[in-house]
Amino acid sequence: MRARLLPRRCPRDVEIALRGVSPILRAWVAADAAAGHDASYEVRLRGQGTHRWRFDVGALTVEPAGPWRPDVVISAAPSPLILVFYGRVGQWGRILRGEMLAWGRKPWLAFGLPSLFLPA
């Protein structure tokens, strides 16, 4: 029997975790991977909150002020999103199951977002 990767009440915990790391998220940026990267991301946790991140020449700004027009919007179920970000599961299976979806002017940027951060 396969053990569950996360408890059932995890969606609430994922939102709490993302809000908690937001002030220090810049410290987790992989400088080499993000060097020169310019893009804005809106991550929507289904049934939870929305998180906005802007990379400007590799420097991350969390919840940037001013007008907002993201390059890519990522809508994801909380548990699969955190597992993909932590590198515990591959993103393709989650995408095929409809647990993660991206759209916007540059939806392909969603595929590389986890690689812009240091491994957990």
Backbone bond lengths (Angstrom), bond angles and torsions (degrees), N, CA, C in turn:
res aa  C-N    CA-C-N  psi(-1)  N-CA   C-N-CA  omega(-1)  CA-C   N-CA-C  phi
1 M - - - 1.453 - - 1.527 109.05 -
2 R 1.310 115.39 132.96 1.461 121.06 -178.14 1.526 111.35 -84.61
3 A 1.300 116.91 130.98 1.469 120.61 178.97 1.526 109.78 -75.95
4 R 1.314 114.88 143.67 1.465 119.95 176.23 1.511 109.53 -68.06
5 L 1.331 116.54 140.79 1.459 120.67 -178.31 1.521 112.47 -74.32
6 L 1.321 116.78 -34.14 1.457 120.93 -179.39 1.525 109.45 -138.99
7 P 1.321 118.11 148.45 1.459 119.75 177.05 1.519 111.59 -66.44
8 R 1.318 115.99 159.33 1.469 121.82 -176.91 1.522 113.07 -60.61
9 R 1.308 118.96 -32.82 1.461 120.15 -176.53 1.523 112.78 -83.44
10 C 1.295 116.34 11.16 1.453 122.43 -175.97 1.532 115.13 -59.78
11 P 1.339 121.60 -34.63 1.469 118.59 -177.13 1.523 113.27 -51.44
12 R 1.288 117.34 -41.85 1.461 120.95 177.93 1.521 110.08 -65.19
13 D 1.318 116.14 -39.81 1.456 120.89 -178.88 1.526 111.97 -67.74
14 V 1.333 117.58 -33.80 1.464 121.01 179.31 1.526 109.94 -65.12
15 E 1.303 117.67 -43.40 1.468 121.26 177.80 1.523 110.55 -61.76
16 I 1.315 116.74 -43.84 1.467 120.95 178.62 1.527 109.82 -62.10
17 A 1.329 116.73 -42.71 1.469 120.55 -179.67 1.524 111.38 -63.82
18 L 1.335 117.77 -45.05 1.467 119.85 179.92 1.525 111.67 -64.24
19 R 1.311 116.95 -40.54 1.470 119.55 176.86 1.527 110.55 -64.73
20 G 1.330 116.05 -36.54 1.458 120.20 -178.84 1.526 113.65 -69.47
21 V 1.335 117.27 -36.37 1.467 119.63 -178.33 1.530 112.61 -87.23
22 S 1.303 117.99 -11.23 1.468 120.38 -177.80 1.522 113.82 -51.27
23 P 1.337 119.29 -44.75 1.468 118.61 -179.39 1.531 114.33 -64.80
24 I 1.333 117.72 -23.48 1.466 120.06 -178.14 1.530 112.71 -114.04
25 L 1.315 117.48 8.98 1.461 121.55 -176.03 1.525 112.42 -60.02
26 R 1.329 117.05 -32.74 1.471 120.38 179.04 1.521 112.51 -58.68
27 A 1.331 116.90 -29.67 1.471 120.80 -179.98 1.524 111.59 -71.33
28 W 1.326 118.42 -17.71 1.466 122.28 -179.36 1.520 113.23 -94.94
29 V 1.301 117.70 2.42 1.461 120.06 179.16 1.529 108.85 -70.71
30 A 1.322 115.89 131.24 1.469 121.43 175.89 1.527 106.84 -80.11
31 A 1.321 116.05 103.14 1.470 121.44 -172.43 1.526 112.37 -55.68
32 D 1.321 117.58 -42.28 1.471 120.34 -179.39 1.522 111.40 -65.01
33 A 1.337 116.68 -44.10 1.466 120.64 -178.09 1.526 111.80 -70.11
34 A 1.324 116.84 -34.17 1.461 120.97 -175.70 1.526 113.45 -91.09
35 A 1.319 118.04 -6.55 1.466 121.37 -176.92 1.520 111.17 -53.45
36 G 1.318 115.91 122.60 1.453 122.04 178.07 1.516 115.19 76.74
37 H 1.322 117.79 2.08 1.476 121.42 -176.55 1.523 110.81 -76.37
38 D 1.316 116.31 128.04 1.472 123.20 176.64 1.517 108.40 -124.06
39 A 1.320 117.37 111.76 1.463 121.03 178.03 1.521 109.44 -169.16
40 S 1.313 114.88 155.86 1.462 120.46 176.21 1.529 108.38 -120.57
41 Y 1.323 114.87 135.67 1.461 122.82 -175.29 1.522 109.62 -122.75
42 E 1.310 116.01 136.68 1.459 120.94 170.85 1.515 106.55 -119.30
43 V 1.318 116.46 117.37 1.455 122.18 -178.89 1.524 107.78 -106.75
44 R 1.329 114.93 117.50 1.470 121.13 -179.82 1.518 109.21 -108.17
45 L 1.313 115.51 114.80 1.464 120.26 174.84 1.519 107.17 -84.00
46 R 1.301 116.37 118.60 1.471 120.68 -177.08 1.525 110.82 -57.47
47 G 1.332 114.64 126.28 1.455 120.66 -179.16 1.519 113.67 76.40
48 Q 1.331 117.32 4.50 1.451 121.56 -176.88 1.529 109.61 -129.37
49 G 1.306 117.09 -135.98 1.451 122.22 -174.89 1.514 113.85 -101.74
50 T 1.332 113.91 -179.76 1.464 123.07 178.05 1.521 107.93 -120.86
51 H 1.324 115.34 137.92 1.463 121.48 -178.22 1.523 108.45 -125.07
52 R 1.323 116.51 133.56 1.468 121.50 -177.71 1.520 109.50 -118.22
53 W 1.340 114.04 127.23 1.455 120.95 -179.68 1.507 109.49 -129.99
54 R 1.319 115.72 136.41 1.466 121.39 179.09 1.524 109.42 -126.18
55 F 1.330 116.00 124.67 1.457 121.65 173.13 1.522 107.08 -100.15
56 D 1.321 116.17 125.55 1.464 122.09 177.85 1.523 107.20 -124.88
57 V 1.321 116.04 105.37 1.467 123.74 -175.18 1.537 109.60 51.43
58 G 1.332 115.86 42.92 1.454 122.15 176.49 1.505 116.14 88.74
59 A 1.333 118.00 -13.19 1.467 121.43 -179.96 1.530 109.32 -89.94
60 L 1.316 116.39 130.35 1.461 121.69 -177.13 1.524 111.33 -92.04
61 T 1.325 115.20 134.63 1.461 122.78 169.81 1.524 106.66 -119.05
62 V 1.316 116.55 125.68 1.458 122.32 178.72 1.517 108.21 -94.50
63 E 1.314 116.79 132.21 1.463 123.68 -178.56 1.532 111.11 51.13
64 P 1.337 117.26 60.93 1.468 119.90 -178.18 1.529 112.32 -62.42
65 A 1.307 115.31 146.37 1.463 121.46 178.83 1.524 109.67 -81.25
66 G 1.313 115.40 164.74 1.456 120.28 175.70 1.519 112.88 92.53
67 P 1.334 115.41 -174.53 1.465 120.11 -179.56 1.530 110.54 -60.02
68 W 1.313 116.38 147.53 1.451 120.64 -174.61 1.515 111.20 -128.35
69 R 1.306 116.18 121.38 1.458 122.87 173.55 1.524 107.14 -139.42
70 P 1.329 117.07 92.78 1.466 119.47 -174.40 1.523 112.37 -68.45
71 D 1.326 115.15 149.93 1.460 120.46 173.28 1.520 110.35 -73.00
72 V 1.324 116.26 -34.91 1.460 121.26 -179.58 1.526 109.31 -143.14
73 V 1.321 114.90 139.58 1.459 121.91 173.78 1.519 106.44 -112.82
74 I 1.321 115.80 128.56 1.455 121.83 178.37 1.515 107.92 -113.54
75 S 1.310 116.04 121.56 1.455 121.64 175.42 1.519 106.64 -110.71
76 A 1.335 116.07 125.40 1.462 118.53 -175.69 1.520 111.22 -147.58
77 A 1.327 114.08 149.01 1.457 119.84 168.70 1.528 106.38 -66.46
78 P 1.321 118.42 138.80 1.458 120.84 -173.05 1.530 115.39 -56.83
79 S 1.321 118.54 -49.23 1.466 120.33 -176.38 1.528 112.69 -61.52
80 P 1.335 119.41 -49.73 1.468 118.83 177.74 1.528 112.92 -60.81
81 L 1.324 117.40 -37.18 1.458 119.77 -179.17 1.522 111.06 -61.30
82 I 1.312 117.15 -47.62 1.467 119.36 -177.05 1.523 110.59 -68.18
83 L 1.336 117.34 -34.68 1.464 120.21 178.08 1.525 111.05 -66.93
84 V 1.317 117.68 -38.86 1.466 121.18 177.01 1.524 109.80 -67.96
85 F 1.319 117.80 -45.18 1.464 121.09 179.74 1.524 111.65 -61.24
86 Y 1.319 117.60 -37.04 1.463 121.12 178.87 1.527 112.47 -81.97
87 G 1.327 117.55 -2.64 1.452 121.20 178.75 1.521 113.70 74.09
88 R 1.326 117.75 20.18 1.462 121.58 -178.93 1.526 112.42 -82.71
89 V 1.335 117.23 -27.43 1.463 122.25 177.34 1.524 108.07 -137.36
90 G 1.307 116.17 157.31 1.464 120.78 176.65 1.519 110.97 -77.91
91 Q 1.310 115.54 152.36 1.462 119.77 -177.39 1.524 113.07 -77.28
92 W 1.338 118.61 -28.32 1.463 119.95 -173.67 1.512 113.48 -63.36
93 G 1.316 117.38 -41.74 1.463 119.75 177.51 1.510 111.68 -62.40
94 R 1.307 116.58 -38.96 1.478 121.37 179.47 1.529 111.00 -69.27
95 I 1.313 115.83 -36.26 1.465 119.73 177.43 1.522 109.85 -67.14
96 L 1.332 117.18 -46.11 1.466 121.25 -179.42 1.521 112.25 -63.37
97 R 1.323 117.50 -29.77 1.467 121.04 177.51 1.527 112.52 -81.32
98 G 1.319 117.42 -4.57 1.462 120.80 -179.31 1.515 113.31 80.39
99 E 1.320 117.15 12.92 1.459 120.30 -179.36 1.525 112.06 -82.04
100 M 1.333 116.22 -15.79 1.463 121.53 177.44 1.524 108.34 -138.79
101 L 1.327 115.14 139.82 1.459 121.28 -178.34 1.528 108.54 -146.77
102 A 1.323 116.64 142.85 1.471 120.47 178.67 1.517 109.86 -133.04
103 W 1.333 115.75 145.81 1.456 121.83 175.29 1.521 108.73 -153.79
104 G 1.295 116.44 173.54 1.456 122.21 179.96 1.512 110.65 129.65
105 R 1.329 115.92 -166.59 1.465 121.03 -179.03 1.517 112.06 -67.27
106 K 1.332 117.20 -31.47 1.467 121.93 -178.08 1.532 109.67 -136.69
107 P 1.323 118.05 67.50 1.472 119.47 -175.00 1.526 114.01 -63.23
108 W 1.325 118.93 -24.40 1.466 122.27 -179.93 1.532 112.29 -63.77
109 L 1.326 117.75 -19.52 1.457 120.37 178.50 1.538 112.12 -63.21
110 A 1.320 116.55 -25.05 1.470 120.42 -179.24 1.523 111.52 -60.40
111 F 1.330 117.40 -34.01 1.462 120.40 -178.15 1.521 112.24 -61.48
112 G 1.316 117.96 -33.50 1.455 121.19 -176.06 1.511 115.73 -97.22
113 L 1.322 118.30 -2.50 1.467 119.99 -176.66 1.532 113.10 -56.14
114 P 1.326 120.58 -47.27 1.469 118.42 -179.81 1.531 113.47 -59.68
115 S 1.311 117.77 -30.31 1.460 120.47 -178.01 1.531 112.70 -73.56
116 L 1.329 117.51 -10.57 1.467 121.02 178.43 1.535 111.94 -80.58
117 F 1.323 115.54 -6.73 1.466 120.65 -179.57 1.524 109.34 -116.68
118 L 1.321 115.71 153.36 1.456 121.44 176.91 1.523 110.04 -65.03
119 P 1.333 117.73 149.08 1.464 119.52 179.11 1.521 111.98 -62.81
120 A 1.307 115.16 146.25 1.477 120.07 -179.67 1.509 110.99 -82.04
